[in-house]
């Protein structure tokens, strides 16, 4: 999947629009300043390094984040309709966490995490359009997300911290201490982490479908064309099989009975 230059630019405008529409001052101005500082990197950044993951193409990161924000806003309404207590978080916290849940994928201030793959074999055989930049010290994506916000004096609430930290749900073993609590007081006091995780999961699944389902369907269509009864003569037709079976029956009565069937 590829985005046009117009789509990439429109996604960026939509992304900044979420900040302006849902984040209040003075945090809004700090967040806009931060994202405009790294605009050249973020606007073209992929969401992953290989095709098997989601949105591994230029502009894929912002495309993914916008889908997560949009999904989170819809899920907020759905959870409320189903009876969830929406008073345990604010809509600003919801949008802030969704906007910044994968921020750590950008790398450090000096170096980006994903750089073009230089190994042609890995690019062609493994679908790795990008590779990890070894100049960036290792940190988990949530940890780096929170560090980048903190280092640019962008404050976040406790709800936002826990939500960004646990947005991968139980796909990350480290989240068990937050999401699997055997005592009521150990469980999250808000549904916000679950809503953002669901939005992220839904977005990644939809992006997978956009990338791979057309290819799967194409392969199936090609197989159907190659393996039909008309084109593959080594397989006898049903009528030929029937005539062969009837020819081996000696009893006229039984033959007539089978013929009628």
Secondary structure as GFF3:
##gff-version 3
##sequence-region A 1 261
A	DSSP	alpha_helix	5	22	.	.	.	ID=ss1
A	DSSP	alpha_helix	27	37	.	.	.	ID=ss2
A	DSSP	alpha_helix	39	42	.	.	.	ID=ss3
A	DSSP	alpha_helix	60	81	.	.	.	ID=ss4
A	DSSP	three_ten_helix	86	88	.	.	.	ID=ss5
A	DSSP	alpha_helix	91	100	.	.	.	ID=ss6
A	DSSP	three_ten_helix	103	106	.	.	.	ID=ss7
A	DSSP	beta_strand	114	116	.	.	.	ID=ss8
A	DSSP	alpha_helix	120	125	.	.	.	ID=ss9
A	DSSP	beta_strand	130	132	.	.	.	ID=ss10
A	DSSP	alpha_helix	141	151	.	.	.	ID=ss11
A	DSSP	alpha_helix	158	165	.	.	.	ID=ss12
A	DSSP	three_ten_helix	169	171	.	.	.	ID=ss13
A	DSSP	three_ten_helix	173	175	.	.	.	ID=ss14
A	DSSP	alpha_helix	176	179	.	.	.	ID=ss15
A	DSSP	three_ten_helix	184	186	.	.	.	ID=ss16
A	DSSP	alpha_helix	192	226	.	.	.	ID=ss17
A	DSSP	alpha_helix	238	247	.	.	.	ID=ss18
A	DSSP	alpha_helix	252	260	.	.	.	ID=ss19
###
